[in-house]
Amino acid sequence: MQYVTRFSQLLLEPGEIYFEDYAAICHLPKVNPSEDKGWLRLVPDGKLRGRLKVCSKTLVFDPRDFYAPILKIPLRSCKEIRRYNHDGGSTKNLEDNQDAVISLESEMTVEVMQHNILQPYVFRREVLSYHFELIYKKADAVLPQVCQLQRASTLPPNDQNTMIQAIVRSRQHRRVFDRSFLHDLTETPVLEMHTNKVTPLVTNPGTVLLTTARLYFQPHNNIEQHPVLKIDLCHIKQIIKRRFLLRQVGLEIFTRETCGTKHLFLTFKDPAERDALYHCIIQQDSLNLDDLRQDNITYQWQARAISNYQYLVYLNSQADRSVNDLTQYPVFPWVIADYVSEKLDLSDPGTYRDLTKPVGALNEERLERLKERCQEMPEPRFLYGSHYSTPGFVLFYLVRQFPQYMLCLQNGRFDHPDRMFNSLPDTWHNVTTNPSDFKELIPEFYDTDRKPEFLQNAMGINFGVRQNGKPVADVELPPWAKCPEDVVTVMREALESEYVSSHLHHWIDLIFGYKQRGEEAEKANNLFYHLCYEGSVDLGEITDLNDRLALEVQITEFGQIPKQLLSQPHPRRSRGLGLYDGTYLCNNEKALLNGIHNGNIEEEQLQNNVNNDPFTVSCNPTSAKHFWQNVQNLTLFRESGGHRESVMWLTFTSDTQSIVSVGQDSLLKVFTIPKLNQVRSVHIGSLALSCCFPLPSNQHILVGSWDNSVYLYNLEYSQVTKLFEAHSDAVSCLHWANATLITGSWDCTVRIWSYGGGSGGPSGLNRGGHIRSELDHDAPVTCMAVHSSGTLLGVGTQDGVVTLWTLPEANIEHQIKCHAGSINALVWNPEEDRLLTCGDDGLLTIIDTSIGSKICTNSLGELIRCVVWDGRLVVAGGSSGDLIIFDMAAGQVLRRVEAHKGPITCLALAPNGQQLVSGSQDRRIILWGYGSSDNV
C-alpha cells in the first residue's frame, strides 16, 4: 500500500527548514495501563510505522496509522540523542537491530492531528523516551546531523540561527540539479542556482535550473508531490519581480491553463541573483508572454473591457501582492456600508462606503482621537498603529477554509472564540468604530467563481465556544443575504456598480497611488507605522541574524504597504459601457465578447455589466454612432479610379454630399455620394497636394501643397486661388476653425494665422492673414489635430514625438515620445481628452492629455498611415492595403478587410458617421458603409 503522508511544513515553526526523512518504526514510551495516557495505551504493541522527519528545530514522526497523532519533538527539549544501547531493560526486541536505532528523551512532545482531525495541538509536558528504528539506514548515518541541530538548539537564538544557516549553506553547496530529471536530455542548460519556493507561511529550499526549453525546480527534500517541478517556457504567460519581506528578491511565474503548475513563487539570496534568472528567462526564444503593461490594462479598465474585480486583481499583482505570501496578500476594499437592511438598493449612494477615505477615516470622531494621539508622538509619527492587511487579518477571514494556516501562525492554537470572524455585520461595525481595527477585505468576498468556503465551517472544526454559549460555526450574515453565495454575489454586484466604478479610482490612489505615502498621505489621513513602507529598512544590510529575524517578525505582524504604482492621480473610469455607451454591443456583442474572452476577460461578468449598466442605450439606426455599432459589417459600396498617382488626402464636404480628394499628381477631385461619380478635377500647382480641409460654408476647400503654399478652391465655380506661401518647405497638414488657419510643414514649424472673416466662410482669406504664432519643433511636422474645444493642439513629427500646445497661448503643455519612427496621424476623442496616434512602427498609442502620458499601446504589426477612432474602436489603414478594425481596450483585431492593392494612405469618416472613404497608393478611392448602398 502506498504511504500517504499527513506531514506538511505548516506543522513547523515559521521559517523552520525540513531537511530529510527516513522510514522508521517508533517504539513508544511504556505506560502504566492504570494511568490515563490517552492514545499511547491504545497502541497494542507500542510500535508505530511511519516516517521520521529531520527538521532544523524539531524531529517529526508521521505515523501511517491516522488514529495516532503526528509527534513533534522540539530538539531544545531533548536531554540526549544517541544510538541505542541495550541496558538489559524492557527493550530487548531492539537488540538485533540496535545499530539502526536512535534513542532520545524529551521533556515535551507536541501531538498534532490525532484521528486525522485538524484541531489545536496537544502539548505533553513530561519526560518521555522514544526509540526510532530506521528501516533502511544505520543510526550513524543520521545521528551526526541530528546531534548538530540539537546542539544548535541549546544556543542563544542569534547563535542558533547562525549555526542553522551555516548547515543550510553547507548542504546547498553540495546540491546540484539532477540532470536525469530533464524532460529532454538534448536541452541546453542556461542557468542553475539555489532558491526558495514560497507558499503561504512556508519557504522550501531547492535548486532552479533554466534550459532553453523549460524551467525546473528541484527541492532539497521530498516534501513536494513530484521530485521535480517542470514548466515549459512556452506555457509561461507572465513573470513578475516580487518584493518579499520588504526586499526585492522575489520572482513569481504565472502559466497558461495548459500547464499543470499554475504559478511558482521563488525567492533568492539577493536582488542580483533574482535579476539574473529573470533576464535569462525573458531572453529565451520559446517564451511568449502576455501583454500586461500597466498603461494598457488601465485603459482597458477605463474603457470597461475588464471589470473592477479584474482590475483590482491586476493592481494587487503589480504591487507585489500575492496569494502565496500572507504578509502581502491581495487587498480589496469594503464597498457596502449597510449590513443591517433586509434589502439593499445598489442604486442608492447611501448604500456604499466613502471610497475617498481610508477605513480609519470613515468615522470622524475616531479619526479626531487618532489625530490627537499622532500629534503627541515623537517622530516617525503615524495615525494607525495597525495595518489594513496583515497575515493575522487574512487568516481572520480564511480560518474556516484554511485552519492549518492559523495553527501554524499561532503556535498550534486557534484565536479566542470571541475574537474570531463570527459575524460580517459585527466586523463592519468594528472596523468603523474600534480605535485599533482598520482592516480591509480580501478578494474572496468578491470572487463569484469559487464557493465561499471561508464563510462556512464545512469541516466541522471545533474552534471553541463564545461567551454567549454559542460555538464558533458559520459566519453570521447580514439580513440581505440568505446564504453565503448571496453575500459574494451581492458584494460583487456592488463592486461592479456604477457608483463604485465612478469612485474606485480614489481608493486606488490611497492604496496603490500617490496618496499612499508622504505629504499626500498625511492630507488624506492615510499614514501608517513606518515599518509598513517599502524602503523603510533594508534587511539585506542587517548582518545580525537575531536583529534581522526580529525585524522580519515586526514586518509580518504590522503588514506591508503595497508597492506604489502611481505618483499622480489615477484616472477615473469612463462613463457607461465603453466610450460608445455600450451601443456597439447591441449588434456585435457575441463577436466582441469572444474577443474579450480570448484575452482572459470574464465573458459572463462583462455581459452582466452590459445588462445592468444604467448608461447602456438601445441601438438607434439614426444615431451617428451607428457606423461604429456596425463597423464589423463594413461593406464596399463604390470605388473609383481616382488619381494618376497616390491619393494623399480625403475629406467630406460639410453637407456630406461630396467627397474631395487630393493626390500626388497635383489634382483635386470631387466625387458624388453615393455613386462616387467624378464631378470636378482640377490641377493645383505643379507639385503634389498633401492635404485639404473643407470650410463650414460648404463652398470652399483649403488645400496644402508640397510647393510650400496654401490654396483656396471654390466648389461652385471650380476656381483656384493661391493664398500665400505659408512655409519654407512643404505644407504637410492644415486646419481651419474660428477664423484661424493652422498649417504644419516639413520646415519643423506650425504656424497659426489670423483672419477677420469668421468661421463660416472665406471672407478675408484672399486678402491674406498674419502669423499670430509660430511653433517650433525638432523634426518635420507630419500631422496635427485640434481639440474640439479649440484649446489644445496636438502635433506629430517625424521623430515620433507628440507635442501638445495650449491655444491661443501657444505654450507647450506636454511632449511625449510615442513612436520609434514618424507619426502619421493624430485623432482626438474630445469626451475623454485623449489623443490617438499611429506611426511607421505599426503602433497605435493613446495619450491622456490631462496628465501627458501614454495610457495604451498596441501593435498592428505593419506601418499605419491613417486612422479613424470612436474612442475605443479603431479603423486603421495599413501598408498591406487592408482596413484593420481594432479594439484598443481588448487589444485585439476584430476584423481585417481586404481593401486596396497598395498601402492605404488616407481615411475619412463622414460627419454624420454613415460612410467611410479610403485612398491608397494604388490610386483608387473606395466608399464603405454597412447594409445596402441605397441607405447611404
Sequence and secondary structure as in RCSB ss.txt:
>XXXX:A:sequence
MQYVTRFSQLLLEPGEIYFEDYAAICHLPKVNPSEDKGWLRLVPDGKLRGRLKVCSKTLVFDPRDFYAPILKIPL
RSCKEIRRYNHDGGSTKNLEDNQDAVISLESEMTVEVMQHNILQPYVFRREVLSYHFELIYKKADAVLPQVCQLQ
RASTLPPNDQNTMIQAIVRSRQHRRVFDRSFLHDLTETPVLEMHTNKVTPLVTNPGTVLLTTARLYFQPHNNIEQ
HPVLKIDLCHIKQIIKRRFLLRQVGLEIFTRETCGTKHLFLTFKDPAERDALYHCIIQQDSLNLDDLRQDNITYQ
WQARAISNYQYLVYLNSQADRSVNDLTQYPVFPWVIADYVSEKLDLSDPGTYRDLTKPVGALNEERLERLKERCQ
EMPEPRFLYGSHYSTPGFVLFYLVRQFPQYMLCLQNGRFDHPDRMFNSLPDTWHNVTTNPSDFKELIPEFYDTDR
KPEFLQNAMGINFGVRQNGKPVADVELPPWAKCPEDVVTVMREALESEYVSSHLHHWIDLIFGYKQRGEEAEKAN
NLFYHLCYEGSVDLGEITDLNDRLALEVQITEFGQIPKQLLSQPHPRRSRGLGLYDGTYLCNNEKALLNGIHNGN
IEEEQLQNNVNNDPFTVSCNPTSAKHFWQNVQNLTLFRESGGHRESVMWLTFTSDTQSIVSVGQDSLLKVFTIPK
LNQVRSVHIGSLALSCCFPLPSNQHILVGSWDNSVYLYNLEYSQVTKLFEAHSDAVSCLHWANATLITGSWDCTV
RIWSYGGGSGGPSGLNRGGHIRSELDHDAPVTCMAVHSSGTLLGVGTQDGVVTLWTLPEANIEHQIKCHAGSINA
LVWNPEEDRLLTCGDDGLLTIIDTSIGSKICTNSLGELIRCVVWDGRLVVAGGSSGDLIIFDMAAGQVLRRVEAH
KGPITCLALAPNGQQLVSGSQDRRIILWGYGSSDNV
>XXXX:A:secstr
        GGGS TT  EEEEEEEEEE     TTS  GGGGGSTTSEEEEEEEEESSEEEEEES TTS EEEEEG
GGEEEEEE    SSS GGGGGGGGGEEEEEES EEEE GGG     EEE S EEEEEEESSS HHHHHHHHHHHH
HHHTS HHHHHHHHHHHHHHHHHT    GGG SSTT  EEEEEEEEEEETTEEEEEEEEEESSEEEEEESSS SS
SSSEEEEGGGEEEEEEEEETTEEEEEEEEE TTSS  EEEEE SSHHHHHHHHHHHHT TT       HHHHHHH
HHTTSS HHHHHHHHHHHTT  TT GGG   B   B   S SS  TT GGGB  TTS GGGSSHHHHHHHHHHHH
TS SS  SBSS S  HHHHHHHHTTT HHHHHHHTTT    GGGS  BHHHHHHHHHH TT    B GGGG TTS
  GGGS TT     B TTS B  S B  TT SSHHHHHHHHHHHHTSHHHHHHHHHHHHHHTSTTSSHHHHHHTT
  B GGGSTTS  GGG   HHHHHHHHHHHHHH        SS      SSSTTTTTTHHHHHHHHHHHHHHHTT
  HHHHHHHHHH TT     TTSTTHHHHTGGG EEEEEE   SS EEEEEE TTSSEEEEEETTSEEEEEETTT
  EEEEEE SSS EEEEEE TTSSEEEEEETTSEEEEEETTTTEEEEEEE  SS EEEEEEETTEEEEEETTSEE
EEEE SS SSS TTTTT  EEEEEEE SS EEEEEE TTSSEEEEEETTSEEEEEETTTTEEEEEEE  SS EEE
EEEETTTTEEEEEETTSEEEEEETTTTEEEEEEE SS EEEEEESSSEEEEEETTSEEEEEETTTTEEEEEEE  
SS EEEEEE TTSS EEEEETTS EEEEESS GGG 
